[in-house]
Amino acid sequence: MKSRTTSAADPKRQRALSLLLAGLTYSQVAEALDIARYTLYTWRQDPEFQEALAAKQAEVDDEVHHVLVSGAVDIALTLRGLALDGQEDGRTRVQAAKLYFELLGRHKLNPVQPGTKEGELETEEDAVKLLEEYPEHLLNEAIARKRKQREL
C-alpha cells in the first residue's frame, strides 16, 4: 500500500503553496501537480497547510511591501529634486511638490503660506519654501510611520 505524506513539508504540497500564491486556480494547480482536485481540496482543509499558506502569503506581502516602499522613496526623492530644480518651469515644480507631499501622506500642509489656502500650494515659491522647511530626513520618518500603520 502506498504511504501518504501528510506534512506541509511534502514537496508536492510546497509546490502547491507556491502555485496558489502565484495565482493559479485550484484546477490549474491540481493539473500541474498531477493530482486530483479533491486531493488539493483535502490539503486546503488541513490546518498545517493553511498555516503554511498564510505564512508564505505573509512573506510575499512583506517582500512586495519592501519593494513598494523602496520605490516610493525613489519616487519621493525624484519629485523633491524636480520641485527644487531651478531649471524646471514653475508649474512642474509646484506639481512635483504636491505629489511629493501626497506621497508622504501629508495632505494638510503646514505652515500655511500667506496667500494660500490650507493644504494648497499655489506658487513655485510656496513649493520651494515648504520643501526647504521639510528636510529630507523627514521623508524617512514618514515612510517609517506608514510601515507602522500597515503593521497595526
N, C-alpha and C positions, 0 to 999 in steps of 0.2 A: 504494500500500500504506500502511496506517495505521501510524504510528510508535508504538512503545510507550514509555511513560515508566517507567524502572526505578528512579528515585530515590525514596528515602523522603520526599523533599520534595514529591512529587506530591500535589496537593490531595486526590485520592481516597484515597491511602494515608494521608495525615494524618487524614482523616475516619475511615478505618478504625481507626486507632490510638485516636482519641477514643471511637469507638463500642465498641471492645473493652474499653477501660478503664472505660467506663460500665456494662459487664456484659452487653452484648448477646451473643447466641450468634453463631457463625460464620454460620449461615443468616440470622439477622436482619441482620447487617452486610452480607452479600452482597446481600440483598434491598434494604436501604436505599440501597446504592450502585449498584444495578442492575448488578451484576457476577455472574459465575458463582462458585459456592463454590470451584471449583478455582483460580480466579484468586486468591482470598483465601488459599487453601492455599499457592499458589506464593509469594505475598508473605511469608507467615509463615516460609517456609524461607530467605528472603533475610537474610543476616547484618546488612545495613544496617537492614532493617525490624525485626529482633529487637533491635538496639541502640537504635533509636528507641523501640520499645515499652518496653524496660527503662528508658530514660531518663525517658520520660513517667510510667511507674509510680513511679519514684523521686521525681519531682516531686509526684505525687499523695500518695504516702506522707508526704513531708515536710510538705505542707500539712495533711494530716489530723493528723499528729503535733503540729504547731503549734497547731491548733485544740483538740486534746485537752489539751495541756499548759496552754494558756491557760484552758480550762475547769476543769482540775484546780486551778490556782492560785485561781481564783474560788471553787471549792467549798471548798478548804482554808481560805481566809480566812473564808468564811461559817461553817464548822464551828468555827474558832477563836473567832470572835465569839460564836457560840452558847454555847460552853463557858465563855467568860469573862463572859457576860452574867448578872449577879446576879439578873435578873428571871426567868430560866428556872428550872424545877424541877431538882432535883439529878440525877435520872435522865437528863434531856435533856442536861444539861451533861456528865455522865460519858460518855454515848453519843457526843456530839459530839467529845469529846476522843479517845475510842478511834478513831473513824472518821478523825479528823484525823491521828493518828499512823499508822494503817494506810495512809492515802493517801500519806504520806511514806515508807512502806516501813520504818518504824521499829517493828518488831514487838516487839523486846525493849526495853522502856522502862527507861531508867536515869536517874538513880539509883533504886534500888528503895526505895520509901517504906516506912516502918515499918507493919507490919500488912497489907502487900500481898504477893502472890506476884509473882515476877519476870514482867514482861510484862503485868500486870493493873492496872487502875485500879478501885478498889472504891468510893471515896467522891468526892463533889464536891470536897472539899478537896484530895485527891490529884490530881485532874484539873487544878484551877486552879493548884496549886503547880507541877506538871510543865510546864504550858503557859507559866507565867511564867518558868520556867527555860529554856524552849526558845523563844528570841526569834524574831520573825517573819522576820528576815533568814536564819535557817537554813532556812526554807521554800524560799527561792530557791536555796540551796546544794543542798538535797535534789532539787529539780527539775533542777538542772544535772547532778547525779550520774546521775539517771535518763536524761537525754539522752545522756550519755557512754556509759552501759551499752547504750543502744539502738544507738549508732553502732558499737560493737565487734562 
